[in-house]
Amino acid sequence: MSAQSDKSPFLHELEVEVETELDQVESSAPADEVVVPPSEWLFDPTDIDREEASLRSLLGAVEALEGDHRQDSTGQ
């Protein structure tokens, strides 16, 4: 059985969605050399950092569950 077929469809979809969200967060981060006054911020950079940390934590949990699911399906 391939690793792909061992994955729970829900976990796989969640993993893809979280990775997409992470890509969006990373690509929307302004360059470090760009200085924008706080009055023009659309989002607080601290909130963006928190969201990215939360998404990475969620992705780690999904990957851990997928690992558990693969072990259960192989009987190991």
C-alpha positions as CSV (number, residue, x, y, z in Angstrom):
1,M,0.0,0.0,0.0
2,S,1.3,3.5,-0.8
3,A,1.7,6.1,1.9
4,Q,-0.9,8.2,0.1
5,S,-3.5,5.4,0.4
6,D,-2.7,4.9,4.1
7,K,-3.8,8.4,4.9
8,S,-7.2,9.3,6.2
9,P,-9.0,11.4,3.5
10,F,-10.0,13.9,6.2
11,L,-6.5,14.2,7.5
12,H,-5.1,14.6,4.1
13,E,-7.5,17.3,3.2
14,L,-6.8,19.1,6.4
15,E,-3.1,18.9,5.8
16,V,-3.5,20.3,2.3
17,E,-5.7,23.1,3.6
18,V,-3.3,24.0,6.5
19,E,-0.3,24.0,4.1
20,T,-2.2,26.3,1.7
21,E,-2.9,28.7,4.6
22,L,0.7,28.7,5.6
23,D,1.8,29.5,2.1
24,Q,-0.6,32.4,2.1
25,V,0.7,33.7,5.4
26,E,4.3,33.4,4.3
27,S,3.7,35.0,0.9
28,S,1.7,37.9,2.4
29,A,4.4,38.9,4.8
30,P,5.9,42.2,3.9
31,A,9.6,42.5,3.1
32,D,11.7,43.4,6.2
33,E,13.0,46.5,4.5
34,V,9.5,47.9,3.9
35,V,8.5,50.3,6.7
36,V,4.8,51.0,7.0
37,P,3.5,53.2,9.8
38,P,1.1,51.3,12.2
39,S,-1.8,53.6,11.2
40,E,-1.6,52.0,7.7
41,W,-1.4,48.3,8.9
42,L,-4.2,46.1,7.7
43,F,-3.2,43.5,10.3
44,D,-0.9,43.6,13.3
45,P,2.3,41.7,12.5
46,T,2.2,40.0,15.9
47,D,-1.2,38.6,15.0
48,I,0.2,37.2,11.7
49,D,3.1,35.6,13.6
50,R,0.6,34.0,16.1
51,E,-1.5,32.7,13.2
52,E,1.6,31.2,11.5
53,A,2.7,29.5,14.8
54,S,-0.8,28.1,15.3
55,L,-1.0,26.8,11.7
56,R,2.5,25.1,12.1
57,S,1.3,23.6,15.4
58,L,-1.9,22.3,13.7
59,L,0.1,20.9,10.8
60,G,2.4,19.1,13.2
61,A,-0.6,17.6,15.0
62,V,-2.1,16.4,11.6
63,E,1.2,14.9,10.6
64,A,1.4,13.1,14.0
65,L,-2.1,11.7,13.6
66,E,-1.3,10.6,10.0
67,G,1.7,8.7,11.4
68,D,-0.5,7.1,14.0
69,H,-3.1,6.2,11.4
70,R,-0.5,4.6,9.1
71,Q,0.9,2.6,12.0
72,D,-2.7,1.4,12.9
73,S,-3.4,0.4,9.3
74,T,-0.2,-1.6,9.0
75,G,-0.7,-3.3,12.4
76,Q,2.6,-2.0,13.8
